[in-house]
Amino acid sequence: MTDTLTEAERNELITPLLENGWGFVSGRDAIEKTYTFSNFIDAFGFMTRAAIWAEKWNHHPEWSNIYKTVYVTLTTHDAGGLSALDAKLGAKLDKLAGG
Ligand SMILES: C[C@H](O)[C@H](O)[C@H]1CNC2=NC(N)=NC(=O)C2=N1
């Protein structure tokens, strides 16, 4: 069973993401970020690369895509909130997006 992050772990693992454009989702223990790319192909290519990592780690984003924009929300459904997997995937998404 995946555990939700402690306060100390949030400071260590989530704060860097908050400093890189992520924000908390109101009413949920989750983080969100909007990525805007040059065009649809770049946006979808990002989603494709991210999907490979999500499947490898068995941890999947809640996301949607409109043209060149990708809206991402991360939370761990099995844990009912933010876990280390969300921090890990969030950092990976930033790297894949060139952030
Ligand atoms: C059985 C369970 O759905 C799987 O272990 C994985 C799939 N991907 C997942 N992704 C996310 N974000 N949270 C989960 O709890 C989760 N569980």
The ligand as an SDF file (V2000), in Angstrom:
LIG
                    3D

 17 18  0  0  0  0  0  0  0  0999 V2000
   -4.2540   -1.1620   -9.2600 C   0  0  0  0  0  0  0  0  0  0  0  0
   -3.8680    0.3030   -9.3880 C   0  0  0  0  0  0  0  0  0  0  0  0
   -4.7730    0.9840  -10.1930 O   0  0  0  0  0  0  0  0  0  0  0  0
   -2.4850    0.4220   -9.9920 C   0  0  0  0  0  0  0  0  0  0  0  0
   -1.5920   -0.1380   -9.0890 O   0  0  0  0  0  0  0  0  0  0  0  0
   -1.9990    1.8660  -10.2050 C   0  0  0  0  0  0  0  0  0  0  0  0
   -2.2250    2.3660  -11.6020 C   0  0  0  0  0  0  0  0  0  0  0  0
   -1.8020    3.7460  -11.7310 N   0  0  0  0  0  0  0  0  0  0  0  0
   -2.0270    4.6020  -10.6950 C   0  0  0  0  0  0  0  0  0  0  0  0
   -1.8810    5.9260  -10.8600 N   0  0  0  0  0  0  0  0  0  0  0  0
   -2.1700    6.7920   -9.8780 C   0  0  0  0  0  0  0  0  0  0  0  0
   -2.0410    8.1230  -10.0910 N   0  0  0  0  0  0  0  0  0  0  0  0
   -2.5990    6.3540   -8.6960 N   0  0  0  0  0  0  0  0  0  0  0  0
   -2.7570    5.0470   -8.3990 C   0  0  0  0  0  0  0  0  0  0  0  0
   -3.1510    4.6950   -7.2810 O   0  0  0  0  0  0  0  0  0  0  0  0
   -2.4380    4.0860   -9.4330 C   0  0  0  0  0  0  0  0  0  0  0  0
   -2.5380    2.7750   -9.2260 N   0  0  0  0  0  0  0  0  0  0  0  0
  1  2  1  0
  2  3  1  0
  2  4  1  0
  4  5  1  0
  4  6  1  0
  6  7  1  0
  6 17  1  0
  7  8  1  0
  8  9  1  0
  9 10  2  0
  9 16  1  0
 10 11  1  0
 11 12  1  0
 11 13  2  0
 13 14  1  0
 14 15  2  0
 14 16  1  0
 16 17  2  0
M  END
$$$$
